[in-house]
Amino acid sequence: VWWIWQAQQRFPWEGSQWLPHWEIAPYVAFEGDATDLYAAMHLKAGEAALLTVSSFRPEAAQVDLRVDWARMGFGPATLRVTDAITAEPLEATANGLSLEVLDQRFRLLEIRAPE
């Protein structure tokens, strides 16, 4: 819980927008079978995002996300993506992200523009 709280404390809330799973498609979309997978995000365009990827599957899932970095105000070559709980860095490509989500769990990703 501590790591989630820390990620929330670092996020620039003022002027940010909430994108629930039913409104996130212009920004983030699942590649392939998205059954029981959901994404939602707090976004402060060009500065930071908190992206939650949840799985309600009974087994771990390899998740490929197509991300429109430009719509989010980011350039994929310069941004940082970090798992907020494990501190694991993730590689952003021009097209998006790939990550594993364990069964019945979620990943909270911090996305940041360079400082």
Secondary structure by P-SEA (a helix, b strand, c coil): caaaaaaaaacccccbbbbcccccccccccccccccbbbbbbcccccccbbbbbbcccccccccccccccccccccccbbbbcccccbbbbbccccbbbbbcccbbbbbbbbccc
